[in-house]
Amino acid sequence: MSLMRSLRTTFLIVFAGAGVLLQQGCFVAQLAGAVGQNIERYKKIEVLAEYDGLIDKTCAVVVQCEPSILYENGSVYGTIAMNVSKRLQENVEGIKVLDFRQVMQWQYQTPSWSMLSYGEMAEELGVERVVFIELYEFRLHPAGNSYLWDGACAATLGVIEEDGWDPDSFAKTWEIGVKFPDIQGVGRESANASQIQMGLMAKFVDETSWVFYRHIEDKYPDAI
């Protein structure tokens, strides 16, 4: 009987130990799965240019804004023009980008510039390509609520090819839209207007300029 009890006790101990190991194995598997999901969530990926027609070309970045945007956020126009021009010059092979200040001066000295055909615009600027950004939305708050930050920036992006088959039409267009902050419910006590504006413009410049060159971005840009 003592031998039987001993064997029975040994069996129970081994069985209990196996149960502990099984639970530990499940925990390790769950932990590994959670780590894997977290890694996947914040993974970076390489994205190719959607349009490579700026390579080895002369180019100008032209920004057109709704009057209400200029009235409420006067610095947006120049900031976007400057930063998109800079990104293209730094990242597109062989490109020569016209100084954004020269483009803005031409716009100022040519009041009817927006009435020109696209081909005439490229010809007057003396470039082979025009990156045309028509900004139609820029806000920092949701409509009717100045106590929350909910920035949005949207534009139609088009490329004019002076030497293309139809220089008076866009060779290609995209709709660019971004929001900042990425989370809802951010109040005025958490950030100021300058921070929201800069964050919004930074995201817009990224999305606009990335169209034209290979880059690294978040696989899941909306992950928090």
N, CA, C and O of each residue as an XYZ file, in Angstrom:
896
protein
N       0.823     -1.210      0.000
C       0.000      0.000      0.000
C       0.855      1.257      0.000
O       0.548      2.255     -0.652
N       1.951      1.166      0.766
C       2.832      2.348      0.816
C       3.427      2.632     -0.549
O       3.612      3.785     -0.938
N       3.735      1.521     -1.298
C       4.294      1.700     -2.629
C       3.260      2.345     -3.545
O       3.578      3.243     -4.325
N       2.007      1.873     -3.441
C       0.933      2.432     -4.272
C       0.697      3.907     -3.953
O       0.514      4.731     -4.849
N       0.706      4.223     -2.641
C       0.535      5.624     -2.253
C       1.679      6.482     -2.782
O       1.474      7.611     -3.226
N       2.899      5.919     -2.726
C       4.073      6.663     -3.204
C       3.970      6.946     -4.689
O       4.256      8.053     -5.146
N       3.545      5.900     -5.465
C       3.406      6.083     -6.907
C       2.314      7.108     -7.224
O       2.454      7.949     -8.112
N       1.195      7.001     -6.443
C       0.083      7.925     -6.652
C       0.509      9.361     -6.359
O       0.172     10.282     -7.102
N       1.267      9.543     -5.249
C       1.757     10.884     -4.887
C       2.684     11.434     -5.957
O       2.606     12.606     -6.325
N       3.569     10.564     -6.454
C       4.516     10.979     -7.498
C       3.778     11.407     -8.762
O       4.130     12.401     -9.398
N       2.730     10.625     -9.120
C       1.926     10.934    -10.306
C       1.249     12.292    -10.175
O       1.234     13.087    -11.115
N       0.684     12.548     -8.981
C       0.006     13.826     -8.758
C       0.978     14.996     -8.845
O       0.650     16.045     -9.400
N       2.175     14.811     -8.294
C       3.188     15.876     -8.332
C       3.594     16.166     -9.768
O       3.700     17.323    -10.175
N       3.825     15.079    -10.547
C       4.224     15.253    -11.944
C       3.108     15.909    -12.732
O       3.362     16.800    -13.542
N       1.871     15.479    -12.505
C       0.719     16.041    -13.205
C       0.557     17.530    -12.883
O       0.313     18.348    -13.770
N       0.701     17.869    -11.569
C       0.591     19.273    -11.159
C       1.685     20.112    -11.794
O       1.438     21.234    -12.237
N       2.902     19.565    -11.839
C       4.016     20.286    -12.457
C       3.774     20.520    -13.927
O       4.085     21.585    -14.461
N       3.208     19.500    -14.588
C       2.902     19.659    -16.010
C       1.867     20.753    -16.223
O       1.933     21.500    -17.199
N       0.880     20.847    -15.273
C      -0.136     21.894    -15.365
C       0.473     23.265    -15.234
O       0.097     24.188    -15.955
N       1.431     23.411    -14.301
C       2.118     24.687    -14.131
C       2.876     25.048    -15.390
O       2.834     26.189    -15.851
N       3.586     24.042    -15.956
C       4.345     24.296    -17.183
C       3.415     24.676    -18.337
O       3.740     25.535    -19.158
N       2.251     24.019    -18.382
C       1.293     24.335    -19.424
C       0.794     25.772    -19.298
O       0.684     26.495    -20.288
N       0.486     26.182    -18.031
C       0.038     27.554    -17.802
C       1.126     28.549    -18.160
O       0.866     29.593    -18.758
N       2.386     28.194    -17.769
C       3.498     29.080    -18.103
C       3.674     29.187    -19.612
O       3.957     30.259    -20.145
N       3.499     28.040    -20.299
C       3.624     28.038    -21.753
C       2.568     28.911    -22.399
O       2.853     29.630    -23.356
N       1.336     28.853    -21.875
C       0.263     29.705    -22.398
C       0.579     31.173    -22.170
O       0.349     32.005    -23.049
N       1.108     31.496    -20.991
C       1.451     32.884    -20.677
C       2.542     33.391    -21.612
O       2.471     34.502    -22.138
N       3.576     32.528    -21.810
C       4.677     32.915    -22.700
C       4.156     33.129    -24.113
O       4.553     34.076    -24.791
N       3.255     32.237    -24.558
C       2.684     32.374    -25.900
C       1.874     33.661    -26.023
O       1.950     34.363    -27.031
N       1.094     33.960    -24.976
C       0.303     35.189    -24.981
C       1.201     36.422    -24.991
O       0.940     37.392    -25.703
N       2.260     36.366    -24.191
C       3.198     37.481    -24.123
C       3.880     37.692    -25.465
O       4.015     38.819    -25.942
N       4.312     36.578    -26.070
C       4.969     36.672    -27.378
C       4.012     37.242    -28.415
O       4.406     38.041    -29.264
N       2.738     36.823    -28.339
C       1.745     37.343    -29.268
C       1.525     38.831    -29.097
O       1.409     39.569    -30.075
N       1.468     39.273    -27.831
C       1.268     40.698    -27.550
C       2.449     41.522    -28.048
O       2.267     42.591    -28.630
N       3.671     41.016    -27.814
C       4.875     41.715    -28.280
C       4.873     41.790    -29.797
O       5.187     42.824    -30.386
N       4.505     40.653    -30.426
C       4.461     40.633    -31.884
C       3.469     41.624    -32.446
O       3.755     42.294    -33.438
N       2.293     41.728    -31.818
C       1.280     42.677    -32.259
C       1.767     44.109    -32.094
O       1.515     44.961    -32.945
N       2.468     44.369    -30.988
C       2.971     45.717    -30.735
C       4.031     46.105    -31.760
O       4.065     47.235    -32.248
N       4.905     45.130    -32.077
C       5.943     45.381    -33.080
C       5.293     45.666    -34.429
O       5.683     46.594    -35.139
N       4.287     44.844    -34.774
C       3.589     45.023    -36.051
C       2.893     46.378    -36.103
O       2.884     47.040    -37.141
N       2.314     46.784    -34.984
C       1.546     48.027    -34.929
C       2.395     49.239    -35.252
O       1.921     50.180    -35.888
N       3.662     49.223    -34.815
C       4.532     50.381    -35.009
C       5.584     50.136    -36.086
O       6.615     50.808    -36.117
N       5.325     49.191    -36.950
C       6.277     48.849    -38.002
C       6.381     49.976    -39.029
O       5.392     50.637    -39.346
N       7.595     50.183    -39.540
C       7.839     51.149    -40.604
C       7.960     50.405    -41.926
O       8.447     49.275    -41.964
N       7.524     51.028    -42.997
C       7.633     50.417    -44.306
C       8.207     51.419    -45.310
O       8.077     52.632    -45.150
N       8.843     50.877    -46.344
C       9.359     51.716    -47.416
C       8.293     51.841    -48.501
O       7.713     50.845    -48.933
N       8.045     53.064    -48.931
C       7.007     53.330    -49.932
C       7.652     54.023    -51.130
O       8.392     54.994    -50.975
N       7.363     53.516    -52.316
C       7.924     54.093    -53.530
C       7.172     55.359    -53.924
O       6.035     55.575    -53.503
N       7.817     56.193    -54.734
C       7.182     57.414    -55.234
C       5.978     57.054    -56.086
O       6.024     56.098    -56.860
N       4.908     57.811    -55.949
C       3.737     57.620    -56.799
C       3.932     58.296    -58.156
O       3.307     57.927    -59.151
N       4.814     59.292    -58.170
C       5.097     60.016    -59.410
C       6.591     60.320    -59.427
O       7.103     60.992    -58.532
N       7.283     59.826    -60.443
C       8.738     60.033    -60.512
C       9.135     60.984    -61.639
O      10.295     61.024    -62.048
N       8.167     61.746    -62.133
C       8.432     62.641    -63.251
C       9.134     63.937    -62.909
O       9.311     64.798    -63.771
N       9.546     64.088    -61.628
C      10.313     65.276    -61.249
C      11.822     65.045    -61.330
O      12.600     65.992    -61.213
N      12.234     63.804    -61.528
C      13.661     63.479    -61.571
C      14.328     64.199    -62.745
O      13.861     64.127    -63.881
N      15.435     64.898    -62.445
C      16.226     65.628    -63.447
C      15.432     66.726    -64.152
O      15.717     67.059    -65.303
N      14.429     67.293    -63.459
C      13.618     68.349    -64.051
C      13.731     69.643    -63.242
O      14.029     69.623    -62.048
N      13.485     70.773    -63.926
C      13.318     72.032    -63.207
C      11.863     72.094    -62.734
O      10.955     71.642    -63.431
N      11.656     72.659    -61.542
C      10.332     72.565    -60.909
C      10.044     73.801    -60.066
O      10.952     74.407    -59.496
N       8.777     74.161    -59.997
C       8.318     75.216    -59.095
C       7.140     74.687    -58.291
O       6.309     73.938    -58.804
N       7.081     75.084    -57.031
C       5.958     74.731    -56.174
C       5.065     75.953    -56.049
O       5.490     76.994    -55.548
N       3.834     75.824    -56.503
C       2.876     76.931    -56.476
C       1.736     76.564    -55.536
O       1.122     75.506    -55.677
N       1.459     77.438    -54.582
C       0.375     77.210    -53.623
C      -0.720     78.237    -53.866
O      -0.464     79.437    -53.970
N      -1.933     77.741    -53.952
C      -3.096     78.621    -54.071
C      -4.028     78.343    -52.899
O      -4.368     77.189    -52.635
N      -4.444     79.397    -52.192
C      -5.268     79.237    -50.989
C      -6.607     79.931    -51.142
O      -6.731     80.939    -51.837
N      -7.596     79.376    -50.485
C      -8.864     80.084    -50.339
C      -8.617     81.382    -49.554
O      -7.839     81.375    -48.600
N      -9.258     82.486    -49.932
C      -9.045     83.766    -49.222
C      -9.286     83.666    -47.720
O      -8.583     84.308    -46.940
N     -10.262     82.876    -47.308
C     -10.558     82.745    -45.876
C      -9.398     82.106    -45.121
O      -9.165     82.420    -43.954
N      -8.676     81.216    -45.781
C      -7.517     80.577    -45.143
C      -6.419     81.610    -44.936
O      -5.822     81.682    -43.862
N      -6.157     82.403    -45.955
C      -5.126     83.437    -45.843
C      -5.494     84.452    -44.765
O      -4.622     84.941    -44.046
N      -6.778     84.766    -44.651
C      -7.222     85.746    -43.661
C      -7.018     85.242    -42.239
O      -6.593     85.998    -41.365
N      -7.319     83.971    -42.007
C      -7.251     83.421    -40.652
C      -5.891     82.838    -40.303
O      -5.513     82.812    -39.131
N      -5.145     82.365    -41.308
C      -3.842     81.722    -41.061
C      -2.853     82.168    -42.134
O      -2.486     81.401    -43.024
N      -2.438     83.409    -42.029
C      -1.632     84.026    -43.072
C      -0.293     83.353    -43.342
O       0.222     83.438    -44.456
N       0.280     82.685    -42.343
C       1.609     82.094    -42.513
C       1.587     80.730    -43.197
O       2.632     80.210    -43.587
N       0.405     80.159    -43.339
C       0.293     78.798    -43.891
C       0.829     78.729    -45.314
O       1.560     77.804    -45.668
N       0.465     79.703    -46.115
C       0.829     79.740    -47.535
C       2.342     79.618    -47.725
O       2.817     78.725    -48.427
N       3.093     80.521    -47.093
C       4.547     80.528    -47.261
C       5.218     79.322    -46.618
O       6.196     78.803    -47.157
N       4.710     78.869    -45.474
C       5.316     77.733    -44.772
C       5.215     76.456    -45.598
O       6.180     75.698    -45.696
N       4.051     76.220    -46.188
C       3.878     75.025    -47.014
C       4.737     75.112    -48.274
O       5.398     74.141    -48.641
N       4.733     76.256    -48.932
C       5.538     76.427    -50.143
C       7.017     76.198    -49.852
O       7.699     75.502    -50.604
N       7.511     76.777    -48.769
C       8.923     76.650    -48.411
C       9.305     75.207    -48.108
O      10.318     74.714    -48.604
N       8.495     74.527    -47.294
C       8.869     73.190    -46.844
C       8.697     72.123    -47.907
O       9.506     71.197    -47.977
N       7.665     72.223    -48.739
C       7.535     71.262    -49.834
C       8.681     71.451    -50.825
O       9.247     70.472    -51.311
N       9.026     72.697    -51.128
C      10.155     72.970    -52.032
C      11.446     72.374    -51.478
O      12.221     71.764    -52.215
N      11.669     72.552    -50.194
C      12.877     72.049    -49.548
C      12.923     70.519    -49.593
O      13.967     69.938    -49.890
N      11.812     69.879    -49.303
C      11.768     68.406    -49.320
C      12.086     67.865    -50.714
O      12.856     66.916    -50.856
N      11.493     68.470    -51.733
C      11.731     68.001    -53.094
C      13.193     68.185    -53.491
O      13.793     67.291    -54.089
N      13.764     69.339    -53.160
C      15.157     69.597    -53.506
C      16.098     68.605    -52.823
O      17.105     68.205    -53.406
N      15.782     68.216    -51.616
C      16.644     67.322    -50.847
C      16.481     65.849    -51.213
O      17.392     65.053    -50.981
N      15.343     65.477    -51.780
C      15.051     64.050    -51.914
C      14.811     63.549    -53.334
O      14.845     62.340    -53.563
N      14.572     64.432    -54.282
C      14.339     63.989    -55.658
C      15.638     64.133    -56.450
O      16.244     65.204    -56.494
N      16.040     63.052    -57.060
C      17.327     63.013    -57.768
C      17.347     63.976    -58.953
O      16.459     63.955    -59.806
N      18.381     64.822    -58.987
C      18.618     65.680    -60.137
C      17.663     66.850    -60.304
O      17.749     67.570    -61.299
N      16.764     67.057    -59.368
C      15.778     68.128    -59.497
C      16.403     69.495    -59.210
O      17.360     69.603    -58.443
N      15.852     70.525    -59.831
C      16.232     71.901    -59.535
C      14.949     72.680    -59.234
O      14.168     72.991    -60.134
N      14.750     72.985    -57.955
C      13.514     73.624    -57.513
C      13.708     75.132    -57.437
O      14.653     75.617    -56.814
N      12.817     75.859    -58.067
C      12.851     77.317    -58.025
C      12.622     77.783    -56.591
O      11.746     77.257    -55.905
N      13.392     78.753    -56.136
C      13.251     79.276    -54.781
C      11.801     79.708    -54.533
O      11.222     80.446    -55.331
N      11.230     79.247    -53.433
C       9.823     79.535    -53.151
C       9.560     81.037    -53.050
O       8.467     81.502    -53.371
N      10.577     81.803    -52.599
C      10.396     83.250    -52.496
C      10.259     83.889    -53.875
O       9.532     84.866    -54.054
N      10.965     83.323    -54.836
C      10.863     83.812    -56.209
C       9.473     83.520    -56.784
O       8.902     84.336    -57.507
N       8.946     82.348    -56.449
C       7.599     81.976    -56.906
C       6.556     82.908    -56.277
O       5.656     83.395    -56.961
N       6.686     83.149    -54.977
C       5.737     84.022    -54.293
C       5.810     85.451    -54.822
O       4.784     86.122    -54.935
N       7.010     85.922    -55.144
C       7.158     87.267    -55.710
C       6.477     87.345    -57.070
O       5.816     88.335    -57.384
N       6.641     86.301    -57.875
C       5.973     86.253    -59.184
C       4.452     86.288    -59.015
O       3.760     86.970    -59.772
N       3.939     85.568    -58.044
C       2.495     85.580    -57.795
C       2.023     86.974    -57.388
O       0.975     87.446    -57.829
N       2.812     87.617    -56.542
C       2.454     88.955    -56.056
C       2.482     89.976    -57.191
O       1.619     90.850    -57.264
N       3.470     89.864    -58.073
C       3.630     90.821    -59.160
C       2.742     90.512    -60.366
O       2.650     91.300    -61.308
N       2.095     89.351    -60.314
C       1.211     88.940    -61.414
C      -0.165     88.660    -60.835
O      -0.514     87.497    -60.629
N      -0.958     89.695    -60.565
C      -2.252     89.516    -59.885
C      -3.180     88.537    -60.599
O      -4.000     87.877    -59.961
N      -3.051     88.445    -61.920
C      -3.937     87.566    -62.686
C      -3.316     86.187    -62.929
O      -3.743     85.468    -63.832
N      -2.313     85.814    -62.131
C      -1.619     84.548    -62.391
C      -2.556     83.347    -62.351
O      -2.377     82.390    -63.104
N      -3.552     83.396    -61.472
C      -4.453     82.257    -61.334
C      -5.376     82.099    -62.544
O      -6.033     81.069    -62.694
N      -5.427     83.134    -63.418
C      -6.250     83.064    -64.614
C      -5.481     82.491    -65.797
O      -6.071     82.213    -66.841
N      -4.174     82.312    -65.647
C      -3.362     81.752    -66.726
C      -3.681     80.271    -66.904
O      -4.109     79.598    -65.966
N      -3.470     79.783    -68.101
C      -3.553     78.343    -68.307
C      -2.362     77.692    -67.613
O      -1.365     78.361    -67.341
N      -2.455     76.408    -67.328
C      -1.354     75.729    -66.644
C      -0.066     75.781    -67.464
O       1.021     75.963    -66.916
N      -0.197     75.622    -68.763
C       0.981     75.682    -69.622
C       1.642     77.045    -69.577
O       2.869     77.144    -69.536
N       0.828     78.110    -69.584
C       1.368     79.469    -69.495
C       2.039     79.701    -68.148
O       3.055     80.392    -68.064
N       1.478     79.130    -67.113
C       2.062     79.268    -65.782
C       3.470     78.680    -65.744
O       4.403     79.318    -65.257
N       3.614     77.467    -66.258
C       4.929     76.823    -66.288
C       5.911     77.615    -67.153
O       7.088     77.746    -66.817
N       5.403     78.142    -68.279
C       6.250     78.907    -69.194
C       6.740     80.193    -68.542
O       7.914     80.541    -68.667
N       5.852     80.902    -67.846
C       6.260     82.151    -67.197
C       7.250     81.914    -66.064
O       8.144     82.729    -65.831
N       7.088     80.794    -65.358
C       8.018     80.467    -64.273
C       9.319     79.883    -64.810
O      10.310     79.809    -64.084
N       9.325     79.469    -66.069
C      10.535     78.948    -66.701
C      10.946     77.577    -66.206
O      12.135     77.292    -66.063
N       9.957     76.723    -65.943
C      10.258     75.381    -65.421
C       9.551     74.318    -66.254
O       8.600     74.599    -66.984
N      10.045     73.086    -66.121
C       9.452     71.957    -66.850
C       8.282     71.324    -66.090
O       7.404     70.707    -66.692
N       8.278     71.484    -64.760
C       7.221     70.918    -63.937
C       6.747     71.949    -62.915
O       7.540     72.709    -62.360
N       5.443     71.955    -62.683
C       4.871     72.763    -61.604
C       4.118     71.820    -60.675
O       3.228     71.087    -61.105
N       4.487     71.847    -59.385
C       3.728     71.142    -58.362
C       2.729     72.148    -57.813
O       3.097     73.099    -57.124
N       1.455     71.922    -58.131
C       0.410     72.894    -57.823
C      -0.420     72.388    -56.650
O      -1.017     71.314    -56.722
N      -0.456     73.170    -55.565
C      -1.185     72.806    -54.350
C      -2.331     73.784    -54.159
O      -2.123     74.958    -53.851
N      -3.544     73.283    -54.347
C      -4.730     74.132    -54.178
C      -5.345     73.826    -52.815
O      -6.096     72.862    -52.662
N      -5.018     74.655    -51.833
C      -5.441     74.438    -50.449
C      -6.865     74.960    -50.261
O      -7.121     76.155    -50.410
N      -7.787     74.055    -49.934
C      -9.184     74.481    -49.780
C      -9.724     74.310    -48.356
O     -10.854     74.708    -48.073
N      -8.925     73.721    -47.459
C      -9.349     73.622    -46.060
C      -8.137     73.726    -45.143
O      -7.115     73.075    -45.359
N      -8.272     74.549    -44.131
C      -7.259     74.618    -43.077
C      -7.936     75.183    -41.836
O      -8.310     76.356    -41.797
N      -8.089     74.346    -40.835
C      -8.728     74.779    -39.593
C      -8.037     74.115    -38.411
O      -7.412     73.063    -38.544
N      -8.164     74.751    -37.256
C      -7.568     74.223    -36.034
C      -8.610     73.671    -35.073
O      -8.286     72.856    -34.209
N      -9.863     74.110    -35.214
C     -10.944     73.704    -34.306
C     -12.065     73.038    -35.089
O     -12.205     73.273    -36.289
N     -12.863     72.212    -34.425
C     -14.095     71.750    -35.070
C     -15.054     72.927    -35.211
O     -14.963     73.903    -34.466
N     -15.957     72.834    -36.152
C     -16.898     73.939    -36.394
C     -17.699     74.249    -35.141
O     -18.340     73.372    -34.563
N     -17.654     75.519    -34.726
C     -18.457     75.977    -33.608
C     -17.924     75.641    -32.231
O     -18.625     75.839    -31.239
N     -16.700     75.136    -32.143
C     -16.138     74.775    -30.828
C     -14.671     75.187    -30.759
O     -13.787     74.465    -31.220
N     -14.427     76.348    -30.181
C     -13.059     76.871    -30.102
C     -12.295     76.348    -28.887
O     -11.147     76.732    -28.661
N     -12.927     75.476    -28.108
C     -12.266     74.961    -26.903
C     -11.568     73.624    -27.132
O     -10.833     73.149    -26.267
N     -11.797     73.018    -28.294
C     -11.135     71.757    -28.629
C     -10.248     71.949    -29.845
O     -10.564     72.735    -30.738
N      -9.123     71.218    -29.873
C      -8.246     71.219    -31.035
C      -8.630     70.037    -31.926
O      -8.669     68.894    -31.470
N      -8.905     70.313    -33.170
C      -9.243     69.278    -34.138
C      -8.837     69.781    -35.516
O      -9.683     70.067    -36.363
N      -7.520     69.883    -35.727
C      -6.994     70.486    -36.948
C      -7.219     69.618    -38.174
O      -7.150     68.391    -38.103
N      -7.490     70.270    -39.301
C      -7.666     69.573    -40.576
C      -7.087     70.427    -41.692
O      -7.262     71.645    -41.721
N      -6.393     69.762    -42.609
C      -5.807     70.458    -43.758
C      -6.040     69.589    -44.988
O      -5.730     68.398    -44.978
N      -6.587     70.184    -46.050
C      -6.901     69.408    -47.249
C      -6.608     70.236    -48.497
O      -6.781     71.454    -48.508
N      -6.163     69.549    -49.546
C      -5.818     70.231    -50.789
C      -5.895     69.263    -51.960
O      -5.815     68.045    -51.799
N      -6.052     69.841    -53.130
C      -5.872     69.089    -54.371
C      -4.443     69.327    -54.832
O      -4.007     70.471    -54.964
N      -3.723     68.251    -55.073
C      -2.336     68.321    -55.525
C      -2.286     67.886    -56.986
O      -2.781     66.817    -57.344
N      -1.688     68.720    -57.818
C      -1.582     68.387    -59.236
C      -0.197     68.664    -59.780
O       0.541     69.486    -59.238
N       0.154     67.975    -60.854
C       1.442     68.190    -61.518
C       1.195     68.690    -62.931
O       0.441     68.087    -63.695
N       1.840     69.797    -63.268
C       1.797     70.350    -64.624
C       3.088     69.964    -65.326
O       4.179     70.201    -64.807
N       2.964     69.375    -66.494
C       4.129     69.005    -67.301
C       4.203     69.934    -68.503
O       3.409     69.821    -69.437
N       5.158     70.849    -68.472
C       5.268     71.841    -69.536
C       5.555     71.177    -70.885
O       5.160     71.692    -71.931
N       6.241     70.038    -70.856
C       6.579     69.325    -72.085
C       5.684     68.101    -72.296
O       5.993     67.241    -73.121
N       4.586     68.023    -71.558
C       3.693     66.882    -71.674
C       2.767     66.990    -72.879
O       2.790     67.982    -73.608
N       1.950     65.954    -73.080
C       1.056     65.938    -74.250
C      -0.040     66.980    -74.143
O      -0.559     67.439    -75.160
N      -0.412     67.370    -72.889
C      -1.401     68.439    -72.691
C      -0.975     69.294    -71.505
O      -1.430     69.063    -70.385
N      -0.113     70.274    -71.734
C       0.407     71.095    -70.633
C      -0.658     71.950    -69.940
O      -0.405     72.499    -68.868
N      -1.841     72.066    -70.540
C      -2.892     72.879    -69.937
C      -3.820     72.069    -69.025
O      -4.823     72.587    -68.534
N      -3.486     70.826    -68.808
C      -4.222     69.977    -67.863
C      -3.225     69.321    -66.922
O      -2.060     69.138    -67.276
N      -3.676     68.967    -65.730
C      -2.807     68.243    -64.809
C      -2.448     66.886    -65.394
O      -3.311     66.165    -65.893
N      -1.172     66.549    -65.329
C      -0.734     65.222    -65.760
C      -1.219     64.164    -64.780
O      -1.495     63.027    -65.165
N      -1.322     64.549    -63.500
C      -1.802     63.634    -62.464
C      -2.264     64.464    -61.275
O      -1.728     65.541    -61.016
N      -3.261     63.957    -60.551
C      -3.760     64.670    -59.369
C      -3.955     63.715    -58.203
O      -4.118     62.509    -58.386
N      -3.936     64.281    -56.999
C      -4.172     63.549    -55.760
C      -4.984     64.439    -54.826
O      -4.918     65.665    -54.910
N      -5.735     63.823    -53.953
C      -6.393     64.534    -52.868
C      -5.600     64.260    -51.584
O      -5.452     63.110    -51.172
N      -5.101     65.311    -50.969
C      -4.303     65.184    -49.753
C      -5.119     65.734    -48.588
O      -5.585     66.872    -48.636
N      -5.290     64.937    -47.555
C      -6.018     65.388    -46.367
C      -5.404     64.818    -45.103
O      -5.169     63.613    -45.024
N      -5.141     65.655    -44.114
C      -4.551     65.204    -42.855
C      -5.291     65.856    -41.689
O      -5.970     66.872    -41.839
N      -5.130     65.225    -40.513
C      -5.683     65.781    -39.282
C      -4.622     65.788    -38.192
O      -3.703     64.969    -38.192
N      -4.761     66.712    -37.280
C      -3.858     66.806    -36.121
C      -4.575     67.587    -35.018
O      -5.148     68.642    -35.287
N      -4.551     67.082    -33.774
C      -3.877     65.901    -33.238
C      -4.537     64.594    -33.715
O      -5.623     64.595    -34.295
N      -3.831     63.475    -33.444
C      -4.319     62.167    -33.858
C      -5.366     61.604    -32.902
O      -6.011     60.601    -33.209
N      -5.537     62.238    -31.755
C      -6.519     61.773    -30.779
C      -7.588     62.840    -30.588
O      -7.348     64.026    -30.816
N      -8.754     62.409    -30.172
C      -9.856     63.332    -29.966
C      -9.886     63.842    -28.526
O      -9.325     63.227    -27.620
N     -10.550     64.972    -28.339
C     -10.750     65.497    -27.000
C      -9.608     66.313    -26.438
O      -9.563     66.542    -25.229
N      -8.673     66.765    -27.281
C      -7.557     67.596    -26.806
C      -8.050     69.032    -26.644
O      -8.474     69.670    -27.608
N      -7.988     69.525    -25.416
C      -8.503     70.856    -25.127
C      -7.441     71.933    -25.169
O      -6.254     71.650    -25.335
N      -7.880     73.167    -25.016
C      -6.973     74.312    -25.096
C      -5.935     74.315    -23.982
O      -4.869     74.914    -24.130
N      -6.236     73.648    -22.866
C      -5.271     73.605    -21.771
C      -4.098     72.674    -22.063
O      -3.079     72.733    -21.375
N      -4.228     71.818    -23.068
C      -3.189     70.826    -23.372
C      -2.209     71.285    -24.448
O      -1.115     70.727    -24.544
N      -2.562     72.280    -25.260
C      -1.696     72.748    -26.343
C      -2.139     74.142    -26.751
O      -3.244     74.577    -26.427
N      -1.263     74.836    -27.467
C      -1.638     76.162    -27.964
C      -1.791     76.121    -29.481
O      -1.457     75.127    -30.128
N      -2.297     77.210    -30.030
C      -2.606     77.259    -31.461
C      -1.367     77.044    -32.324
O      -1.438     76.383    -33.360
N      -0.233     77.599    -31.900
C       0.998     77.460    -32.675
C       1.423     75.994    -32.787
O       1.841     75.545    -33.854
N       1.315     75.260    -31.696
C       1.687     73.845    -31.705
C       0.786     73.033    -32.625
O       1.260     72.178    -33.374
N      -0.507     73.300    -32.567
C      -1.456     72.576    -33.419
C      -1.210     72.923    -34.885
O      -1.217     72.044    -35.747
N      -0.996     74.186    -35.158
C      -0.761     74.620    -36.538
C       0.509     73.983    -37.108
O       0.507     73.509    -38.244
N       1.577     73.972    -36.336
C       2.839     73.405    -36.817
C       2.719     71.898    -37.010
O       3.228     71.355    -37.991
N       2.048     71.218    -36.079
C       1.858     69.782    -36.230
C       1.034     69.439    -37.463
O       1.329     68.476    -38.171
N       0.009     70.226    -37.709
C      -0.853     70.013    -38.864
C      -0.095     70.237    -40.172
O      -0.206     69.442    -41.105
N       0.667     71.314    -40.233
C       1.426     71.603    -41.447
C       2.522     70.572    -41.684
O       2.800     70.218    -42.830
N       3.150     70.086    -40.610
C       4.192     69.066    -40.753
C       3.624     67.801    -41.387
O       4.249     67.216    -42.272
N       2.443     67.376    -40.940
C       1.812     66.187    -41.512
C       1.428     66.421    -42.974
O       1.586     65.536    -43.816
N       0.924     67.618    -43.264
C       0.526     67.920    -44.632
C       1.738     67.938    -45.567
O       1.675     67.417    -46.681
N       2.827     68.534    -45.115
C       4.047     68.577    -45.931
C       4.557     67.158    -46.187
O       4.978     66.844    -47.300
N       4.521     66.303    -45.170
C       4.919     64.900    -45.348
C       4.103     64.245    -46.455
O       4.655     63.724    -47.424
N       2.779     64.278    -46.298
C       1.904     63.571    -47.228
C       2.013     64.126    -48.648
O       1.902     63.377    -49.618
N       2.229     65.423    -48.769
C       2.341     66.036    -50.090
C       3.665     65.696    -50.759
O       3.688     65.266    -51.912
N       4.753     65.884    -50.050
C       6.065     65.667    -50.664
C       6.371     64.191    -50.881
O       7.088     63.847    -51.820
N       5.837     63.303    -50.022
C       6.097     61.861    -50.164
C       5.581     61.296    -51.483
O       6.036     60.239    -51.921
N       4.645     61.981    -52.114
C       4.139     61.518    -53.413
C       5.267     61.397    -54.429
O       5.177     60.603    -55.366
N       6.339     62.186    -54.250
C       7.340     62.348    -55.297
C       8.670     61.631    -55.054
O       9.559     61.692    -55.904
N       8.822     60.961    -53.926
C      10.083     60.242    -53.713
C       9.898     59.072    -52.750
O       8.961     59.035    -51.952
N      10.822     58.119    -52.854
C      10.790     56.950    -51.982
C      11.067     57.376    -50.549
O      11.942     58.203    -50.290
N      10.308     56.798    -49.619
C      10.425     57.249    -48.232
C      10.010     56.141    -47.271
O       9.515     55.092    -47.683
N      10.222     56.396    -45.988
C       9.821     55.477    -44.925
C       8.655     56.107    -44.169
O       8.711     57.278    -43.796
N       7.600     55.329    -43.945
C       6.478     55.838    -43.171
C       5.895     54.725    -42.316
O       6.250     53.557    -42.475
N       4.987     55.099    -41.395
C       4.332     54.122    -40.542
C       3.439     53.212    -41.366
O       2.701     53.670    -42.238
N       3.516     51.892    -41.076
C       2.630     50.944    -41.746
C       1.175     51.201    -41.379
O       0.270     51.082    -42.205
N       0.978     51.561    -40.093
C      -0.368     51.872    -39.601
C      -0.349     53.296    -39.045
O      -0.186     53.474    -37.838
N      -0.513     54.319    -39.898
C      -0.362     55.707    -39.454
C      -1.345     56.151    -38.394
O      -1.093     57.134    -37.697
N      -2.471     55.443    -38.252
C      -3.480     55.846    -37.261
C      -3.309     55.145    -35.917
O      -4.107     55.350    -35.003
N      -2.259     54.307    -35.794
C      -2.039     53.602    -34.525
C      -1.617     54.580    -33.446
O      -0.813     55.476    -33.702
N      -2.153     54.420    -32.234
C      -1.846     55.317    -31.112
C      -1.114     54.531    -30.049
O      -0.754     55.084    -29.010
